[in-house]
Amino acid sequence: MSEREGGTKMKSGEGGKKPHKNKPTSKKYKLYKVTGETVKRNAKFCPRCGPGVFMGGGLNRLHCGKCRYTEFNKQ
C-alpha cells in the first residue's frame, strides 16, 4: 500500500484518474444538409437578427435565443 497526501493509504490497483468519456456530438450538424457542393439550411433564420442566427423549435412555436423573438405556429 502506498500513502497519499495527508497520510491516507491507497489500496493497490486503485488509480487516480477516471476513464476518458467521449463527448456527445454537437447538434449544430443537424441544422445543415450537404448535397454535393451545395449546403441547405434546415432551420429558419430569425427575422430580427438576420442570417446566421437560427430559431429553435418548441412545441408550437419558433424562438430566437439571442433576441427573444417568438413566432407561434398557426393551428
N, C-alpha and C positions, 0 to 999 in steps of 0.2 A: 504494500500500500504506500502510495506517495502522499505527501502533505500539500495542501493548498495554502493560500494566504489566509492568515487568521487562525491557523492551527487545526483546521478541519481536515479530516482524512478522506481520500477519494478511493473508491473501490477500483480494482483493476478492470479494464475493459470499458470504463465509463469515460467517454470522450468529452471534450469541452465544447465541440462545435456541433451544431444541428445539421441534419442533411439538407442539401440545397433543394428548394422547391421552385419549379418553373413558374414564371409569371403568366397570367392569362393574357391572351392576345387582345390587342386594342380593338374597340368597337368602331373605330374610325374607318376600318376597311369595309364595313357594311354600308357606308354612305356612298360608295363609288362602285361602278361596274365597268370593267375594262374589256373591250371587244376589239381585237386587232390593235389599231393605232388610235382609236377614239376612246374617250373617257366620258361616261354618262353619270351624272349626279342623281342619286335616287331620292334624296331628301329635298325638301323645299327650303329656299333661302328666306331669310327674314326681310320683309319689305322696308323696314326702318333702317336696319344695319347694312343691308346691301349684300352683294355676292360675297361668299366666303364664310358667312355665319348661318349655320343650319338651324332649322327649327326642330325641336324634339317632339315626338308624338306621344300623346297621352291617351286616355280612354276615348274621349270625344272632342279633343282639341289639339292644336299645334301651339307650341310655346317656345319663345326665344329666351335662352338663359342669360343672354347678355343685356338686353334692354327691357326684358319682361313683357314683350308684346305677345298677345294671345289671340289666336283665331279659333273659333268654335266651329265644329263641323255641323252642317245642316242635316237634320234627320227627316 
